[in-house]
Amino acid sequence: MRLQIVAVGRRAPDWIETGFKTFAQRMPAHLPLSLRAVDAGAARRGGDWQRARAQEGEALLAATGAARRIALDEGGRAWSTRDLADYLDDAMQQGQDLAFMIGGADGLHGDCLAAAERRWSLSPLTFPHMLVRVVVAEQLYRAWTLLSGHPYHRG
């Protein structure tokens, strides 16, 4: 089983890449976590953010393949760490890959939301889309530690 974060934007600051790698490297070999970045929509350069978001949506959906899709979306449901751990456990029991989709500056296209099995809201706050990569990676690591009895999660 594999975990994948699929996100819009290829030029993440070094501190974002370092943060993501910190948690990805902590994941066990049987549950690897990877990041696949897709280009921001080309129409963004012309100011057409709606078309750009559609282009980004197509790229995100193509990159997720047959994995169970989870959309990171402010309109989604908030999950507790236990909720995420239970979801992760279910996917591990079924041997299904998970793909967490993170949109660009204008969020996810409706096609991504429609294709997602779940919509997850990290907070009522708005986060920079690059930072969400690190938060999701840390939460996946935390969920795995909760399932494995590791002391990282003490909540």
C-alpha positions in Angstrom: 0.0 0.0 0.0 1.2 3.5 -0.8 0.3 7.0 0.4 0.7 9.8 -2.1 0.2 13.5 -1.7 -0.6 15.0 -5.1 -0.3 18.8 -5.1 -0.4 21.7 -7.5 2.9 23.6 -7.7 6.4 22.4 -8.3 8.5 25.2 -6.7 8.1 24.6 -3.0 10.4 26.6 -0.7 13.2 24.6 0.8 11.6 24.6 4.3 8.5 22.9 2.8 10.5 20.2 1.1 12.5 19.6 4.3 9.3 19.4 6.4 7.7 17.0 4.0 10.8 14.8 3.7 11.1 14.7 7.5 7.8 12.9 7.9 8.0 10.9 4.7 11.3 9.4 5.8 9.8 8.4 9.1 7.1 6.3 7.5 7.6 2.5 7.6 8.8 0.7 4.4 5.4 -1.0 4.1 3.6 2.3 4.0 5.7 4.7 1.9 4.6 8.3 1.5 5.5 10.2 -1.6 4.8 13.6 -3.1 3.8 14.2 -6.7 3.7 17.8 -7.8 1.8 18.9 -10.9 2.2 22.2 -12.7 0.0 25.1 -12.0 -2.5 25.6 -14.9 -1.0 27.4 -17.8 -4.0 29.6 -18.1 -3.1 31.2 -14.8 -0.4 33.3 -16.7 -3.2 34.9 -18.7 -5.3 35.6 -15.7 -7.9 32.9 -16.4 -8.0 31.3 -12.9 -11.1 29.2 -13.7 -9.5 27.6 -16.7 -6.2 27.2 -14.8 -8.1 25.4 -12.0 -9.7 23.1 -14.5 -6.2 22.3 -16.0 -4.9 21.6 -12.5 -7.8 19.4 -11.7 -7.2 17.3 -14.8 -3.5 16.9 -13.9 -4.3 16.0 -10.3 -6.9 13.3 -11.3 -4.5 11.8 -13.8 -1.7 11.7 -11.2 -3.8 9.8 -8.6 -4.5 6.8 -10.8 -6.7 4.1 -9.2 -6.0 5.2 -5.6 -8.8 6.2 -3.2 -8.9 10.0 -3.5 -9.2 12.4 -0.6 -9.7 16.1 -1.4 -8.2 18.6 0.9 -11.0 21.2 0.9 -12.1 23.9 3.2 -15.7 22.7 2.6 -14.8 19.2 3.8 -15.3 17.5 7.1 -12.8 18.0 9.9 -11.2 14.8 11.0 -9.7 14.0 14.4 -6.4 12.1 14.5 -8.3 9.0 15.4 -10.6 9.5 12.4 -7.6 9.7 10.1 -6.0 6.7 11.8 -9.2 4.6 11.4 -9.4 5.6 7.7 -5.8 4.7 7.2 -6.3 1.4 9.0 -9.3 0.5 6.8 -7.3 1.3 3.6 -4.3 -0.8 4.9 -6.6 -3.7 5.6 -8.0 -3.5 2.1 -4.5 -2.9 0.6 -5.7 0.2 -1.2 -3.5 3.1 -2.1 -4.5 6.6 -0.9 -4.0 9.9 -2.8 -4.5 13.2 -1.0 -5.2 16.0 -3.5 -4.1 19.5 -2.7 -5.2 22.3 -5.1 -3.4 25.4 -6.0 -4.0 29.0 -4.8 -7.6 28.8 -6.0 -8.4 25.4 -4.5 -9.5 22.2 -6.2 -11.7 22.0 -9.3 -15.2 20.6 -8.9 -14.1 17.5 -10.8 -11.6 16.7 -8.1 -14.2 17.2 -5.4 -16.6 15.0 -7.2 -14.0 12.2 -7.8 -12.9 12.2 -4.1 -14.2 9.5 -1.8 -13.8 12.0 1.1 -13.3 15.7 1.6 -11.0 16.7 4.4 -10.9 20.1 6.0 -7.8 20.7 8.1 -9.2 23.7 9.8 -11.6 26.6 9.4 -8.4 28.7 8.9 -6.9 29.2 5.4 -3.4 27.7 5.0 -0.9 28.4 2.2 -1.4 25.4 -0.2 2.3 24.5 0.0 2.2 24.3 3.8 -0.7 21.8 3.6 1.8 19.3 2.2 3.7 19.3 5.5 0.6 19.3 7.7 -0.8 16.3 5.8 2.5 14.4 5.9 2.8 15.0 9.7 -0.8 13.9 10.3 -0.3 10.7 8.2 2.8 9.9 10.3 0.9 10.7 13.5 -2.0 8.4 12.4 0.4 5.6 11.7 2.1 6.0 15.1 -1.3 5.9 16.8 -2.1 2.6 15.0 1.3 1.1 15.8 1.4 2.1 19.4 4.4 4.4 18.9 4.8 7.1 21.6 4.9 10.0 19.1 1.1 10.4 19.4 0.2 10.9 23.1 -3.2 12.5 22.6 
